[in-house]
Structures are given as C-alpha cells and as structure tokens.
Amino acid sequence: MGENATRRFDRVKTLKRDYWSDFNRPILYKITPLILVSALFVAGMVMDRTKKSANTNLTVDGTRQVLTRGQFPDLTPFPAWADPLYDDNGVTAEDAFLLSPARSMAARDSPLPVHSHMSRYDVTYDPQQQDMINRNLREQFGRWR
C-alpha cells in the first residue's frame, strides 16, 4: 500500500490528497497555460482590429452619398389596378402565333377535352328531341341579333 493509504477492516481508505506537490514543478509548466491564453487573447484583438480597419469605409465617418428629398428614389409601389392584364413582352400578334407551342414539331393533335369528357356519357337524342333543342337554341340566340 502507498504512504497515503491506511488499511482498516480489509478496506483501503485513501487520505486527502496533498496538492502542494503541484506547486513544486518547473516554472515552465506553470506559465505555459497563461502564455497560451494570453496569445489567444492577443490574436483575437488583432483580428478584431483588422476587421474594423477593413470596414472603415462603411462607417458614418467615411464619405457617403447624401440624398435630399428631391433626389431620393420613389419606392412607392404601384397600385394593383395599374398592373398589366397580361405579360406583354413585346411580341407582335403574328409572332406570338408563329412561335406558339401548338405549332411546334412536338405538338400532338388531340381532340378537344370537351369531346373526351362527353364521350363518357352515352347521350343520344332522337330527332324530335334534337329538333326541340335546335328550336330553343335559335330562339335564345335570335334575341342577340
């Protein structure tokens, strides 16, 4: 057993440690942590100083553009009713037709969606019903002339 331990009832009880031996080591061991911490502190101060010197042109003391009331840009947003009704990118109607995606080589010819939609329903009218429908349509659209 060590010099700091006593044996009692088959248990080893260690005495309190004597820390005086820590103070009796070489001076270099004692001051190394202090040197490291102070070096980090000095490096931080130098980096902060260089960062401040790099940003000196952004401070109020530097030259800056002063805008008077007449020179300040008007940032008021336009009202909603002033928005254009469609995106007019300067293409004429003929060019818009010629450049439309429907005229591209990859465009597929397909029936209108209303036909594919109505084909689900098996609706056919006999001639009498069809005559009635046509008469109603003529009467409705005759008022528009």
N, CA, C and O of each residue as an XYZ file, in Angstrom:
580
protein
N       0.834     -1.195      0.000
C       0.000      0.000      0.000
C       0.873      1.249      0.000
O       2.014      1.243      0.462
N       0.268      2.365     -0.558
C       1.033      3.610     -0.631
C       1.124      4.277      0.716
O       0.558      3.809      1.704
N       1.842      5.374      0.741
C       2.048      6.063      2.014
C       0.815      6.825      2.462
O       0.679      7.149      3.641
N      -0.121      7.125      1.492
C      -1.319      7.894      1.837
C      -2.510      6.993      2.132
O      -3.616      7.499      2.321
N      -2.330      5.707      2.176
C      -3.456      4.805      2.369
C      -3.288      4.054      3.687
O      -2.184      3.681      4.085
N      -4.410      3.850      4.336
C      -4.411      3.034      5.562
C      -5.354      1.870      5.345
O      -6.314      1.967      4.582
N      -5.067      0.736      6.040
C      -5.883     -0.464      5.871
C      -6.691     -0.660      7.144
O      -6.164     -0.752      8.253
N      -8.022     -0.721      6.921
C      -8.882     -0.897      8.089
C     -10.060     -1.755      7.673
O     -10.742     -1.405      6.711
N     -10.324     -2.822      8.324
C     -11.400     -3.774      8.045
C     -11.384     -4.220      6.587
O     -12.424     -4.278      5.931
N     -10.199     -4.532      6.094
C      -9.992     -5.014      4.725
C     -10.474     -4.027      3.667
O     -10.768     -4.427      2.541
N     -10.558     -2.762      4.008
C     -10.872     -1.733      3.008
C      -9.747     -0.725      2.988
O      -9.158     -0.387      4.015
N      -9.465     -0.252      1.772
C      -8.397      0.734      1.645
C      -9.038      2.121      1.672
O      -9.896      2.432      0.846
N      -8.628      2.927      2.600
C      -9.153      4.294      2.709
C      -8.015      5.245      2.380
O      -6.991      5.268      3.062
N      -8.209      6.045      1.305
C      -7.153      6.974      0.928
C      -7.355      8.278      1.660
O      -8.483      8.737      1.846
N      -6.272      8.859      2.066
C      -6.337     10.150      2.738
C      -6.518     11.258      1.710
O      -6.383     11.024      0.509
N      -6.819     12.439      2.169
C      -6.969     13.574      1.260
C      -5.651     13.855      0.579
O      -4.589     13.730      1.189
N      -5.714     14.233     -0.681
C      -4.502     14.426     -1.468
C      -3.816     15.729     -1.069
O      -4.464     16.731     -0.769
N      -2.550     15.686     -1.073
C      -1.754     16.876     -0.775
C      -1.387     17.532     -2.091
O      -0.608     16.979     -2.867
N      -1.949     18.718     -2.349
C      -1.741     19.398     -3.624
C      -0.474     20.248     -3.642
O      -0.188     20.891     -4.652
N       0.283     20.268     -2.563
C       1.475     21.100     -2.522
C       2.518     20.642     -3.535
O       3.354     21.431     -3.977
N       2.464     19.341     -3.907
C       3.433     18.837     -4.874
C       3.197     19.462     -6.251
O       4.126     19.542     -7.055
N       1.954     19.909     -6.537
C       1.680     20.540     -7.823
C       2.394     21.880     -7.960
O       2.705     22.308     -9.071
N       2.653     22.534     -6.851
C       3.289     23.845     -6.921
C       4.800     23.743     -6.996
O       5.485     24.749     -7.182
N       5.312     22.564     -6.854
C       6.755     22.398     -6.861
C       7.260     21.846     -8.193
O       8.303     21.193     -8.225
N       6.542     22.095     -9.296
C       7.057     21.651    -10.578
C       7.744     22.815    -11.283
O       7.696     23.950    -10.808
N       8.379     22.536    -12.405
C       9.163     23.596    -13.058
C       8.305     24.798    -13.441
O       7.105     24.660    -13.678
N       8.910     25.945    -13.499
C       8.199     27.202    -13.771
C       7.586     27.209    -15.170
O       6.557     27.845    -15.395
N       8.222     26.499    -16.114
C       7.696     26.460    -17.476
C       6.316     25.795    -17.501
O       5.438     26.217    -18.253
N       6.123     24.749    -16.675
C       4.825     24.085    -16.615
C       3.763     25.026    -16.063
O       2.595     24.944    -16.445
N       4.166     25.910    -15.172
C       3.194     26.795    -14.547
C       2.748     27.918    -15.489
O       1.574     28.285    -15.500
N       3.673     28.459    -16.273
C       3.315     29.637    -17.075
C       2.845     29.293    -18.482
O       2.347     30.175    -19.182
N       2.984     28.039    -18.926
C       2.554     27.685    -20.284
C       1.058     27.931    -20.507
O       0.710     28.518    -21.532
N       0.150     27.517    -19.609
C      -1.273     27.837    -19.847
C      -1.526     29.342    -19.912
O      -2.345     29.799    -20.709
N      -0.834     30.107    -19.085
C      -1.005     31.559    -19.103
C      -0.537     32.144    -20.437
O      -1.175     33.049    -20.975
N       0.572     31.631    -20.967
C       1.087     32.112    -22.254
C       0.090     31.788    -23.371
O      -0.184     32.630    -24.226
N      -0.450     30.566    -23.360
C      -1.403     30.177    -24.404
C      -2.655     31.045    -24.383
O      -3.106     31.514    -25.428
N      -3.216     31.261    -23.199
C      -4.439     32.066    -23.091
C      -4.178     33.504    -23.511
O      -5.003     34.101    -24.202
N      -3.060     34.067    -23.111
C      -2.776     35.446    -23.497
C      -2.494     35.549    -24.995
O      -2.833     36.559    -25.612
N      -1.876     34.515    -25.597
C      -1.630     34.550    -27.039
C      -2.953     34.508    -27.801
O      -3.116     35.223    -28.790
N      -3.891     33.688    -27.358
C      -5.209     33.652    -27.996
C      -5.926     34.992    -27.868
O      -6.576     35.451    -28.806
N      -5.800     35.611    -26.698
C      -6.437     36.909    -26.485
C      -5.857     37.964    -27.419
O      -6.596     38.746    -28.017
N      -4.525     37.984    -27.542
C      -3.873     38.967    -28.417
C      -4.250     38.718    -29.874
O      -4.482     39.667    -30.624
N      -4.314     37.432    -30.286
C      -4.697     37.119    -31.667
C      -6.124     37.582    -31.948
O      -6.404     38.092    -33.033
N      -7.019     37.413    -30.995
C      -8.388     37.885    -31.165
C      -8.463     39.393    -31.288
O      -9.227     39.925    -32.093
N      -7.665     40.079    -30.484
C      -7.656     41.539    -30.576
C      -7.138     42.004    -31.935
O      -7.676     42.949    -32.512
N      -6.094     41.345    -32.451
C      -5.521     41.732    -33.743
C      -6.527     41.475    -34.856
O      -6.688     42.306    -35.750
N      -7.209     40.323    -34.809
C      -8.202     40.018    -35.848
C      -9.356     41.012    -35.801
O      -9.854     41.431    -36.846
N      -9.782     41.392    -34.605
C     -10.859     42.374    -34.485
C     -10.427     43.721    -35.057
O     -11.214     44.406    -35.710
N      -9.169     44.098    -34.807
C      -8.666     45.372    -35.307
C      -8.613     45.353    -36.843
O      -8.985     46.336    -37.484
N      -8.153     44.237    -37.436
C      -8.090     44.177    -38.903
C      -9.490     44.175    -39.505
O      -9.709     44.765    -40.563
N     -10.447     43.512    -38.836
C     -11.821     43.514    -39.343
C     -12.401     44.922    -39.309
O     -13.097     45.335    -40.236
N     -12.115     45.656    -38.239
C     -12.610     47.028    -38.148
C     -11.961     47.918    -39.197
O     -12.623     48.777    -39.780
N     -10.664     47.718    -39.441
C      -9.995     48.559    -40.431
C     -10.488     48.234    -41.839
O     -10.486     49.107    -42.707
N     -10.909     46.995    -42.077
C     -11.429     46.646    -43.397
C     -12.802     47.260    -43.625
O     -13.189     47.520    -44.765
N     -13.535     47.491    -42.546
C     -14.896     48.028    -42.675
C     -14.971     49.519    -42.386
O     -16.055     50.037    -42.119
N     -13.853     50.212    -42.432
C     -13.896     51.648    -42.115
C     -14.668     52.433    -43.167
O     -15.260     53.464    -42.850
N     -14.674     51.961    -44.423
C     -15.378     52.720    -45.454
C     -16.890     52.606    -45.294
O     -17.629     53.340    -45.949
N     -17.366     51.704    -44.439
C     -18.803     51.568    -44.237
C     -19.304     52.390    -43.059
O     -20.509     52.449    -42.817
N     -18.415     53.012    -42.339
C     -18.834     53.752    -41.158
C     -19.419     55.100    -41.555
O     -19.298     55.531    -42.701
N     -20.047     55.750    -40.604
C     -20.679     57.040    -40.858
C     -19.626     58.107    -41.127
O     -19.895     59.076    -41.837
N     -18.426     57.939    -40.563
C     -17.394     58.963    -40.713
C     -16.872     59.047    -42.141
O     -16.384     60.098    -42.554
N     -16.966     57.953    -42.905
C     -16.438     57.968    -44.260
C     -17.310     58.783    -45.183
O     -18.361     59.288    -44.786
N     -16.865     58.906    -46.419
C     -17.659     59.645    -47.394
C     -18.868     58.811    -47.782
O     -18.747     57.611    -48.029
N     -20.016     59.435    -47.835
C     -21.244     58.716    -48.168
C     -22.114     59.621    -49.026
O     -21.950     60.841    -49.033
N     -23.030     59.012    -49.739
C     -23.922     59.773    -50.598
C     -25.096     60.271    -49.770
O     -25.806     59.480    -49.150
N     -25.292     61.547    -49.761
C     -26.393     62.138    -49.020
C     -27.485     62.494    -50.025
O     -27.254     63.257    -50.963
N     -28.668     61.938    -49.819
C     -29.780     62.179    -50.736
C     -30.735     63.187    -50.109
O     -31.182     63.021    -48.974
N     -31.038     64.230    -50.867
C     -32.043     65.171    -50.400
C     -33.423     64.645    -50.795
O     -33.551     63.597    -51.428
N     -34.450     65.402    -50.405
C     -35.803     64.924    -50.696
C     -36.069     64.809    -52.191
O     -36.787     63.907    -52.623
N     -35.505     65.704    -52.979
C     -35.744     65.643    -54.405
C     -35.006     64.509    -55.089
O     -35.464     64.001    -56.113
N     -33.853     64.099    -54.532
C     -33.056     63.070    -55.173
C     -33.446     61.662    -54.743
O     -33.068     60.693    -55.401
N     -34.193     61.531    -53.653
C     -34.455     60.195    -53.120
C     -35.396     59.442    -54.061
O     -36.412     59.998    -54.480
N     -35.080     58.183    -54.404
C     -35.941     57.444    -55.345
C     -37.298     57.156    -54.728
O     -37.402     56.879    -53.533
N     -38.329     57.224    -55.546
C     -39.688     56.966    -55.080
C     -39.920     55.459    -55.073
O     -40.005     54.822    -56.123
N     -40.021     54.907    -53.872
C     -40.195     53.458    -53.726
C     -41.649     53.076    -53.491
O     -41.933     51.952    -53.076
N     -42.573     53.998    -53.750
C     -43.988     53.684    -53.545
C     -44.428     52.629    -54.558
O     -44.233     52.822    -55.758
N     -45.011     51.530    -54.111
C     -45.428     50.513    -55.085
C     -46.608     50.998    -55.911
O     -47.444     51.768    -55.439
N     -46.659     50.537    -57.141
C     -47.777     50.898    -57.996
C     -49.057     50.254    -57.473
O     -49.001     49.175    -56.884
N     -50.213     50.894    -57.675
C     -51.467     50.281    -57.197
C     -51.788     49.020    -57.989
O     -51.288     48.830    -59.098
N     -52.621     48.165    -57.417
C     -52.914     46.875    -58.031
C     -53.625     47.052    -59.366
O     -53.441     46.245    -60.276
N     -54.432     48.098    -59.492
C     -55.187     48.258    -60.744
C     -54.298     48.755    -61.876
O     -54.738     48.793    -63.025
N     -53.031     49.145    -61.574
C     -52.127     49.580    -62.618
C     -51.331     48.421    -63.214
O     -50.584     48.617    -64.173
N     -51.480     47.214    -62.659
C     -50.761     46.066    -63.211
C     -51.285     45.760    -64.609
O     -52.478     45.911    -64.870
N     -50.402     45.331    -65.509
C     -50.881     44.959    -66.847
C     -51.758     43.716    -66.778
O     -51.579     42.862    -65.909
N     -52.708     43.624    -67.705
C     -53.642     42.497    -67.677
C     -52.974     41.209    -68.120
O     -53.409     40.121    -67.743
N     -51.923     41.321    -68.916
C     -51.200     40.126    -69.342
C     -49.733     40.504    -69.467
O     -49.382     41.684    -69.480
N     -48.889     39.496    -69.559
C     -47.456     39.746    -69.631
C     -47.092     40.111    -71.060
O     -46.969     39.238    -71.919
N     -46.922     41.391    -71.309
C     -46.626     41.850    -72.661
C     -45.116     41.956    -72.803
O     -44.508     42.904    -72.304
N     -44.509     40.989    -73.481
C     -43.061     41.016    -73.631
C     -42.658     41.552    -74.998
O     -41.549     41.274    -75.455
N     -43.510     42.299    -75.651
C     -43.142     42.981    -76.865
C     -43.271     42.153    -78.126
O     -42.780     42.561    -79.179
N     -43.918     41.000    -78.047
C     -44.081     40.161    -79.244
C     -45.369     40.562    -79.945
O     -46.414     40.716    -79.312
N     -45.282     40.727    -81.251
C     -46.489     41.065    -82.009
C     -47.417     39.855    -82.084
O     -47.022     38.729    -81.780
N     -48.657     40.110    -82.494
C     -49.639     39.029    -82.545
C     -49.219     37.964    -83.544
O     -49.410     36.773    -83.297
N     -48.642     38.383    -84.683
C     -48.212     37.395    -85.684
C     -47.085     36.525    -85.146
O     -47.083     35.307    -85.326
N     -46.117     37.175    -84.477
C     -45.017     36.384    -83.923
C     -45.512     35.459    -82.821
O     -45.048     34.324    -82.706
N     -46.449     35.937    -82.014
C     -46.975     35.084    -80.954
C     -47.656     33.859    -81.547
O     -47.565     32.761    -80.997
N     -48.345     34.053    -82.684
C     -48.976     32.897    -83.331
C     -47.934     31.953    -83.916
O     -48.037     30.734    -83.780
N     -46.906     32.546    -84.583
C     -45.906     31.699    -85.230
C     -45.050     30.944    -84.215
O     -44.587     29.836    -84.489
N     -44.843     31.543    -83.047
C     -43.989     30.924    -82.037
C     -44.771     30.146    -80.994
O     -44.198     29.701    -80.000
N     -46.068     29.974    -81.200
C     -46.868     29.324    -80.163
C     -46.469     27.860    -80.039
O     -46.063     27.246    -81.025
N     -46.581     27.293    -78.837
C     -46.188     25.898    -78.640
C     -47.040     24.933    -79.446
O     -46.599     23.822    -79.740
N     -48.255     25.335    -79.809
C     -49.123     24.427    -80.569
C     -48.585     24.183    -81.975
O     -48.941     23.185    -82.602
N     -47.721     25.089    -82.489
C     -47.175     24.906    -83.826
C     -45.828     24.221    -83.816
O     -45.212     24.063    -84.870
N     -45.350     23.807    -82.643
C     -44.045     23.158    -82.590
C     -44.131     21.751    -83.145
O     -45.221     21.194    -83.275
N     -42.976     21.170    -83.474
C     -42.953     19.828    -84.042
C     -43.398     18.783    -83.027
O     -43.877     17.711    -83.397
N     -43.236     19.101    -81.738
C     -43.585     18.132    -80.700
C     -45.058     18.188    -80.326
O     -45.513     17.384    -79.513
N     -45.825     19.132    -80.909
C     -47.235     19.253    -80.542
C     -48.005     18.041    -81.060
O     -47.769     17.566    -82.171
N     -48.929     17.549    -80.235
C     -49.725     16.386    -80.625
C     -51.136     16.828    -80.944
O     -51.728     17.642    -80.235
N     -51.656     16.287    -82.003
C     -53.023     16.625    -82.397
C     -53.983     15.765    -81.606
O     -53.969     14.540    -81.733
N     -54.809     16.381    -80.799
C     -55.752     15.614    -79.978
C     -57.100     16.320    -80.033
O     -57.156     17.532    -80.240
N     -58.172     15.583    -79.853
C     -59.489     16.223    -79.850
C     -59.635     17.149    -78.650
O     -58.896     17.034    -77.671
N     -60.572     18.047    -78.732
C     -60.785     18.971    -77.623
C     -61.202     18.201    -76.372
O     -61.830     17.147    -76.472
N     -60.860     18.714    -75.213
C     -61.184     17.969    -73.989
C     -62.665     17.775    -73.786
O     -63.080     16.806    -73.149
N     -63.482     18.685    -74.319
C     -64.917     18.519    -74.085
C     -65.419     17.246    -74.746
O     -66.345     16.613    -74.238
N     -64.820     16.854    -75.882
C     -65.269     15.633    -76.546
C     -64.891     14.397    -75.745
O     -65.700     13.484    -75.579
N     -63.654     14.374    -75.245
C     -63.261     13.208    -74.458
C     -64.070     13.150    -73.169
O     -64.336     12.072    -72.637
N     -64.464     14.338    -72.669
C     -65.259     14.360    -71.446
C     -66.681     13.846    -71.729
O     -67.225     13.043    -70.970
N     -67.265     14.321    -72.828
C     -68.648     13.942    -73.112
C     -68.764     12.495    -73.606
O     -69.845     11.907    -73.565
N     -67.651     11.925    -74.073
C     -67.746     10.560    -74.575
C     -67.986      9.568    -73.440
O     -68.311      8.409    -73.695
N     -67.833     10.000    -72.215
C     -68.125      9.077    -71.113
C     -69.625      8.834    -70.976
O     -70.068      7.782    -70.515
N     -70.368      9.813    -71.380
C     -71.815      9.695    -71.200
C     -72.442      9.234    -72.503
O     -72.138      9.759    -73.574
N     -73.308      8.260    -72.401
C     -73.933      7.673    -73.592
C     -75.230      8.421    -73.868
O     -76.319      7.887    -73.660
N     -75.108      9.670    -74.342
C     -76.291     10.513    -74.539
C     -76.528     10.674    -76.034
O     -75.700     11.248    -76.742
N     -77.638     10.178    -76.502
C     -78.080     10.439    -77.887
C     -79.534     10.863    -77.821
O     -80.316     10.374    -77.005
N     -79.873     11.802    -78.719
C     -81.239     12.298    -78.749
C     -81.939     11.765    -79.992
O     -81.325     11.614    -81.048
N     -83.208     11.487    -79.856
C     -83.974     11.126    -81.049
C     -84.291     12.406    -81.828
O     -84.161     13.498    -81.274
N     -84.703     12.303    -83.095
C     -84.890     13.514    -83.923
C     -85.826     14.540    -83.327
O     -85.600     15.740    -83.483
N     -86.887     14.094    -82.636
C     -87.840     15.051    -82.063
C     -87.168     15.889    -80.981
O     -87.332     17.108    -80.940
N     -86.402     15.222    -80.093
C     -85.687     15.972    -79.043
C     -84.665     16.928    -79.660
O     -84.511     18.064    -79.212
N     -83.977     16.453    -80.686
C     -82.962     17.299    -81.295
C     -83.590     18.529    -81.949
O     -83.029     19.622    -81.886
N     -84.751     18.350    -82.574
C     -85.461     19.498    -83.143
C     -85.828     20.504    -82.065
O     -85.687     21.713    -82.250
N     -86.302     19.988    -80.931
C     -86.682     20.867    -79.837
C     -85.473     21.665    -79.331
O     -85.568     22.863    -79.066
N     -84.352     20.978    -79.206
C     -83.132     21.643    -78.730
C     -82.714     22.724    -79.721
O     -82.350     23.830    -79.321
N     -82.768     22.402    -81.033
C     -82.359     23.391    -82.034
C     -83.287     24.591    -82.031
O     -82.837     25.730    -82.162
N     -84.598     24.338    -81.880
C     -85.543     25.454    -81.844
C     -85.267     26.353    -80.643
O     -85.295     27.579    -80.755
N     -85.003     25.739    -79.503
C     -84.696     26.535    -78.307
C     -83.439     27.365    -78.506
O     -83.391     28.535    -78.126
N     -82.425     26.757    -79.102
C     -81.179     27.498    -79.322
C     -81.402     28.669    -80.272
O     -80.883     29.764    -80.053
N     -82.195     28.424    -81.351
C     -82.463     29.512    -82.292
C     -83.199     30.642    -81.603
O     -82.925     31.819    -81.840
N     -84.140     30.266    -80.744
C     -84.910     31.297    -80.043
C     -84.029     32.096    -79.087
O     -84.147     33.317    -78.987
N     -83.136     31.380    -78.382
C     -82.248     32.064    -77.430
C     -81.308     33.015    -78.153
O     -81.200     34.186    -77.790
N     -80.624     32.507    -79.182
C     -79.617     33.316    -79.835
C     -80.220     34.302    -80.825
O     -79.525     35.209    -81.282
N     -81.508     34.146    -81.169
C     -82.139     35.138    -82.019
C     -82.295     36.462    -81.330
O     -82.365     37.501    -81.987
N     -82.352     36.446    -79.989
C     -82.500     37.708    -79.241
C     -81.210     38.501    -79.262
O     -81.229     39.701    -78.986
N     -80.086     37.867    -79.582
C     -78.805     38.556    -79.526
C     -78.529     39.361    -80.764
O     -77.607     40.177    -80.773
N     -79.338     39.148    -81.862
C     -79.054     39.851    -83.105
C     -79.344     41.320    -82.998
O     -79.156     42.057    -83.966
